[in-house]
Amino acid sequence: MLRILRLSLILPFVLASPLVRKGFDRGRTTCTVYAQGDQKDDVPNILHAFSECGNGGRVIFPENQEYWLAQRFNPVVNDVEIDWQGQWTFSDDLAYWRNNSYLIPFQNHRAGFIFSGTGIHIEGHSTSKIHIQGNGDVWYNTEAGDTQVGRPMPFVFWNVSDVSVSNFHIKDPQLWALNIMNGTNMAFNNIKVNATATQAPYGENWVQNTDGFDTMDAKNISLDGLWYQGGDDCIAIKPRSCDITVKNVYCHGGNGIAIGSLGQYLEDSSVENVVVDNVDVVRYNEDMRNCAYIKTWIGVPVPQSNYESAGQPRGGGWGNVTNITLSNFRVQGADAPPTITQDNGNNGSFSGTSKMLVSGISFVNFTGYLNKKSTKGSVSCSNANPCFDIEFENIHLTNGVNGTENVNGTCRYIAPGGVEGLVGSGC
């Protein structure tokens, strides 16, 4: 009788679902998820696993399992460990994703998968595996360099705290690869992002808007180790990000490290206390405009035609961009040295109007070479809020691999003596 009773207690854990097997290990309830195969939608089983084991448990995606994601989903979890060795692949049903993905109001974007909650700890074991396959190449080749509304981000953290992600690889993201929106106390280690358009002609960028790692409404975020290949910002620190520490980054193509863009909307867009250190920026294909830059919008709303502004007037945001250090960059072939521009969205009539105050910025130890076009840097700030305490220290970037000319620049809308270490008109 006792033996029968014990079996009755164990069986529900073992047989709860043929594709979500429950158990108990190291003091936690575990759910091991198996893929259906044949491109059958695995999202219901993934959600079931998080429902059963996402509150104080472990969810396991075993190696050699390939899960098909055919619908949007947003698990809300608490104190969960995720052993992630299998591969999630987004479906190639572009019409579904355009019409059904979650709306991200910022820049009129979308998301296909969102994590929410507290205590989310993800271990991917190795970046040689692919953990999320965005199937982005279908989007890249369909749009051929003209990004349209509806491409979903594959991995968004929304309203989260106490998060760690290690040894994780996102391949061919449809849009921004890994995006934090309202996150606190998050640590990322050894992240890989690779966006490659297989049919793009040489010299054309069909992987625009495939940022590697973005933050917004984020506090106390660390990133140690990012390998990125793509066609946009390797890292973008967006509005209301503070206490951000990044180190050991390799940017193969794209647009380098961005602080911004900021001030696009009528709201506080401050960014404070950011350190980015030990970065390689390496030209790939023929589209690499920047190595490190700060960009803010003009100070008044101006009509915009691009989809990222949803056809609405944008600009006029305010706030402080302060205590930012970008250091130890090794540059191979970017078009421009470190740059500050505060005229995003300008139609030619509103230069120097930005309400964002930029100060306490240090560009330190930039070595290597730029594309042969120019070594001209630029600090273009705001007549309304002239920038100050801008430091260029030990900048040695030549014009081409064997060039001898070092960086010089132009400065405008700066406070008297506001820029140090950059030689040129207005500086």
C-alpha positions in Angstrom: 0.0 0.0 0.0 2.8 2.4 0.9 4.6 1.6 -2.4 1.4 2.4 -4.4 1.0 5.7 -2.5 4.6 6.7 -3.4 4.0 5.9 -7.0 0.9 8.1 -7.1 3.0 11.0 -5.8 5.8 10.5 -8.3 3.8 9.8 -11.5 2.4 13.4 -11.9 5.9 14.7 -12.0 7.1 12.3 -14.6 4.0 12.1 -16.8 2.6 15.7 -16.6 3.4 16.2 -20.3 5.2 14.1 -22.8 7.2 17.1 -23.9 7.6 18.8 -20.5 9.0 16.4 -18.0 9.0 17.4 -14.4 11.3 16.3 -11.7 13.2 17.5 -8.7 16.9 18.3 -8.5 19.2 20.2 -6.2 16.2 21.5 -4.2 14.3 22.8 -7.2 11.4 21.5 -9.2 12.7 21.0 -12.8 11.0 21.1 -16.1 12.8 19.6 -19.1 11.4 20.7 -22.4 11.6 18.7 -25.6 10.9 20.0 -29.1 8.1 18.6 -31.2 10.1 18.8 -34.5 8.8 19.3 -38.0 8.4 23.0 -37.4 5.5 22.5 -35.0 5.0 25.4 -32.6 6.8 24.7 -29.3 5.7 28.0 -27.6 2.8 26.3 -25.7 5.1 23.8 -24.1 7.7 26.4 -23.3 5.1 28.5 -21.6 3.8 25.4 -19.7 7.4 24.8 -18.4 7.7 28.3 -17.2 4.3 28.1 -15.6 5.2 24.9 -13.7 8.8 25.6 -12.9 9.3 29.4 -13.3 8.7 30.2 -9.7 11.6 28.9 -7.7 12.5 26.1 -10.1 14.7 25.2 -13.1 13.8 25.0 -16.8 16.0 22.9 -19.0 16.3 23.1 -22.8 18.6 20.1 -23.6 21.3 20.1 -26.2 20.4 19.0 -29.7 16.8 20.1 -29.3 15.5 22.7 -31.8 12.4 24.5 -30.8 10.1 26.3 -33.3 8.6 29.6 -32.2 5.5 30.4 -34.2 3.8 33.0 -31.9 4.8 35.8 -29.6 5.1 35.1 -25.8 6.0 36.8 -22.6 6.7 34.5 -19.6 6.7 36.2 -16.2 8.9 34.3 -13.8 10.5 34.6 -10.3 13.7 33.0 -9.1 14.2 30.7 -12.0 17.4 28.9 -13.3 17.4 28.2 -17.0 19.8 25.6 -18.4 19.7 26.6 -22.1 21.5 24.4 -24.5 18.9 23.8 -27.2 18.1 26.2 -30.0 15.0 28.4 -30.3 14.2 29.3 -33.9 11.7 32.0 -34.9 9.3 31.0 -37.6 9.7 32.5 -41.1 6.1 33.7 -41.2 6.8 37.3 -41.7 3.1 38.3 -42.1 2.4 36.8 -38.6 5.2 38.7 -36.9 4.5 42.0 -38.6 0.8 41.9 -37.5 1.1 40.2 -34.1 4.4 41.0 -32.3 4.3 43.1 -29.1 4.5 46.8 -29.8 7.6 48.6 -28.4 6.5 52.3 -28.5 10.1 53.5 -28.5 11.0 54.0 -32.2 7.9 52.1 -33.4 9.5 48.7 -32.9 8.2 45.2 -32.1 9.2 42.2 -30.0 8.5 38.5 -30.4 9.8 37.2 -27.1 9.9 39.1 -23.8 11.1 38.0 -20.4 9.6 39.7 -17.3 10.1 39.0 -13.6 12.9 38.8 -11.0 15.7 36.4 -10.3 16.2 35.2 -13.9 19.5 33.2 -14.3 20.4 31.9 -17.7 23.3 29.6 -18.5 24.0 28.9 -22.1 27.3 27.0 -21.6 29.0 28.0 -24.8 28.7 30.6 -27.6 29.6 27.9 -30.1 26.0 26.9 -29.7 23.1 29.0 -31.1 20.6 29.7 -28.4 18.3 32.0 -30.3 18.1 31.8 -34.1 16.1 34.9 -35.2 15.7 33.7 -38.8 16.7 37.3 -39.6 18.2 36.4 -42.9 14.7 36.0 -44.3 13.9 39.5 -43.2 17.2 40.9 -44.5 16.8 39.5 -47.9 13.1 40.3 -48.2 13.7 44.0 -47.3 17.1 44.4 -49.0 18.3 47.2 -46.9 15.0 49.1 -46.5 13.8 48.2 -42.9 10.0 48.1 -42.6 7.7 48.1 -39.6 7.1 44.9 -37.8 10.5 43.2 -37.5 10.4 41.7 -34.0 13.3 41.8 -31.5 14.1 38.2 -30.5 15.2 38.7 -26.9 13.8 41.5 -24.7 14.0 41.9 -20.9 11.0 44.1 -19.8 10.4 45.0 -16.1 13.1 42.7 -14.7 15.6 42.7 -11.8 18.3 40.4 -10.6 19.2 38.8 -13.9 22.3 37.0 -15.1 23.0 35.6 -18.6 26.2 33.8 -19.5 27.6 32.1 -22.6 24.8 33.0 -24.9 24.6 33.3 -28.7 21.9 35.1 -30.8 22.2 34.4 -34.5 20.6 36.5 -37.2 18.3 38.7 -35.0 15.4 40.2 -36.9 16.0 43.6 -35.2 17.9 44.6 -32.0 19.3 41.4 -30.7 19.3 41.8 -26.9 17.4 44.7 -25.5 16.8 45.7 -21.8 13.8 47.9 -21.2 13.3 48.7 -17.5 15.9 46.5 -15.9 17.9 46.7 -12.6 20.8 44.7 -11.3 21.7 42.7 -14.4 24.9 40.9 -15.3 25.9 39.6 -18.8 29.0 37.5 -19.5 30.3 36.2 -22.8 27.5 37.1 -25.3 27.7 36.6 -29.0 25.6 38.2 -31.7 26.0 37.5 -35.4 23.7 39.1 -38.0 24.8 38.1 -41.6 22.8 38.7 -44.8 23.7 35.9 -47.1 22.4 37.6 -50.3 23.5 41.2 -49.7 25.8 42.6 -52.5 29.3 43.5 -51.3 29.3 47.1 -49.9 25.6 47.2 -49.1 24.2 47.0 -45.6 21.2 44.8 -45.3 21.5 44.2 -41.6 20.8 47.7 -40.4 18.9 47.9 -37.0 20.5 44.7 -35.8 22.0 46.3 -32.7 23.9 43.9 -30.5 23.2 45.0 -26.9 20.9 47.9 -25.9 19.8 49.4 -22.6 16.9 51.7 -21.8 15.4 52.5 -18.4 18.2 50.4 -17.0 20.3 50.7 -13.8 23.3 48.8 -12.6 24.0 46.8 -15.7 27.3 45.0 -16.4 28.5 43.3 -19.6 31.8 41.5 -19.7 32.5 40.0 -23.1 30.5 40.7 -26.3 31.4 39.5 -29.8 29.3 41.3 -32.4 29.0 41.1 -36.1 26.3 43.2 -37.8 25.3 46.4 -39.4 24.3 48.8 -36.7 25.3 49.8 -33.1 27.4 47.1 -31.5 26.1 48.5 -28.2 23.6 51.4 -27.7 23.1 53.0 -24.3 19.7 54.6 -24.6 17.5 56.9 -22.5 17.5 56.7 -18.7 20.4 54.3 -18.5 22.7 54.7 -15.5 25.5 52.9 -13.8 26.4 50.8 -16.9 29.7 49.0 -17.0 30.9 47.3 -20.2 34.3 45.7 -21.0 35.9 43.3 -23.4 34.0 44.0 -26.6 34.7 43.0 -30.2 32.7 44.8 -32.8 33.1 43.3 -36.3 31.3 45.8 -38.6 28.4 47.9 -37.5 28.5 51.3 -36.0 30.7 51.0 -32.9 29.6 52.1 -29.4 26.7 54.5 -29.2 25.4 56.6 -26.3 22.0 57.3 -27.7 20.1 58.3 -29.5 18.7 60.6 -26.8 16.0 63.2 -26.7 13.8 61.9 -29.5 10.7 62.2 -27.3 9.4 64.8 -25.0 10.8 63.3 -21.8 13.9 63.1 -19.7 16.4 61.0 -21.6 19.4 61.3 -19.2 22.3 58.8 -19.3 24.8 58.9 -16.4 27.7 56.9 -15.1 28.8 54.8 -18.0 32.1 53.0 -18.5 33.0 51.2 -21.7 36.5 49.7 -21.7 38.7 47.5 -23.9 37.0 47.5 -27.3 38.1 46.3 -30.7 36.3 48.0 -33.6 37.0 46.3 -36.9 35.7 47.2 -40.3 33.6 44.6 -42.1 32.1 45.0 -45.5 32.1 48.8 -46.3 29.7 50.3 -43.8 31.3 51.4 -40.6 30.7 55.0 -39.8 31.7 55.3 -36.2 33.9 53.8 -33.5 32.4 55.6 -30.5 29.8 58.4 -30.5 27.2 60.3 -28.5 24.1 61.4 -30.3 21.1 63.5 -29.1 18.2 65.0 -30.9 17.4 68.6 -31.6 15.5 70.6 -29.0 12.1 71.0 -30.8 9.8 68.4 -32.4 10.3 68.4 -36.1 8.2 66.3 -38.6 9.9 63.0 -39.5 9.2 60.7 -42.4 11.0 57.5 -41.2 9.1 54.6 -39.7 11.2 54.8 -36.5 9.4 58.1 -35.7 6.0 56.6 -36.8 5.7 59.6 -39.1 5.4 61.9 -36.1 7.3 65.0 -35.1 10.2 64.0 -32.9 12.9 65.8 -30.8 12.6 68.1 -27.8 13.7 65.7 -25.1 15.8 66.9 -22.2 18.3 65.6 -19.6 22.0 65.2 -18.8 24.6 63.0 -20.5 27.3 62.9 -17.9 30.2 60.9 -16.4 30.8 58.8 -19.5 34.2 57.2 -20.1 35.0 55.3 -23.3 38.6 53.9 -23.1 41.1 51.6 -24.6 39.6 51.3 -28.1 41.6 49.6 -30.9 40.2 50.8 -34.2 40.6 49.2 -37.7 39.0 51.2 -40.4 36.0 53.1 -38.9 35.1 56.2 -40.9 35.2 58.6 -37.9 37.1 59.0 -34.6 35.1 59.6 -31.4 32.3 62.0 -32.1 29.6 64.0 -30.4 26.6 65.2 -32.3 23.4 66.8 -30.9 21.5 67.5 -34.1 19.7 64.2 -34.8 16.4 64.8 -36.6 17.4 68.2 -37.8 15.8 69.4 -41.0 18.5 72.1 -41.5 16.8 74.8 -39.4 17.4 73.7 -35.8 21.1 73.2 -35.3 22.3 73.8 -31.8 18.9 73.6 -30.1 19.2 70.3 -28.2 18.0 70.4 -24.6 20.4 67.6 -23.6 23.4 68.8 -21.6 26.5 66.8 -22.3 29.4 67.0 -19.8 32.0 64.9 -18.1 32.9 62.9 -21.2 36.2 61.2 -21.6 37.6 59.5 -24.7 40.8 57.8 -23.6 43.4 55.7 -25.4 42.1 55.3 -28.9 44.7 53.7 -31.2 44.7 52.3 -34.7 43.6 53.7 -38.0 40.5 55.1 -39.7 39.2 54.7 -43.2 41.3 56.9 -45.5 38.5 59.3 -46.1 39.2 61.5 -43.1 40.6 61.8 -39.7 38.3 64.7 -38.9 36.5 64.4 -35.5 33.5 66.5 -34.5 32.1 67.8 -31.3 28.8 69.6 -32.2 26.8 70.3 -29.1 24.0 72.7 -28.2 23.8 76.5 -28.3 21.1 76.1 -25.7 23.2 73.9 -23.4 26.8 74.2 -24.5 28.8 71.0 -23.6 31.8 71.2 -21.3 34.4 69.0 -19.7 34.9 67.0 -22.9 38.3 65.2 -22.9 40.2 63.6 -25.7 43.2 61.8 -24.1 45.9 59.8 -26.0 44.0 59.6 -29.3 46.2 58.1 -32.0 44.1 57.3 -35.0 45.8 57.7 -38.4 44.3 58.1 -41.9 44.6 54.6 -43.2 46.7 51.6 -42.2 50.0 53.3 -43.0 48.9 56.8 -42.5 50.7 59.5 -40.6 48.1 62.1 -40.0 46.5 62.0 -36.6 43.0 63.0 -35.6 42.0 66.6 -35.6 38.6 68.1 -35.4 36.0 70.8 -35.4 34.0 72.0 -32.4 30.9 74.2 -32.1 28.3 75.0 -29.6 30.7 74.3 -26.7 31.4 76.2 -23.5 34.6 78.2 -23.5 37.4 75.7 -22.8 34.8 73.0 -22.9 36.9 70.6 -25.0 40.4 69.4 -24.2 42.8 67.3 -26.3 41.2 67.9 -29.7 42.9 70.3 -32.1 41.0 72.1 -34.8 38.5 74.8 -35.7 36.4 76.0 -32.7 38.1 73.6 -30.3 
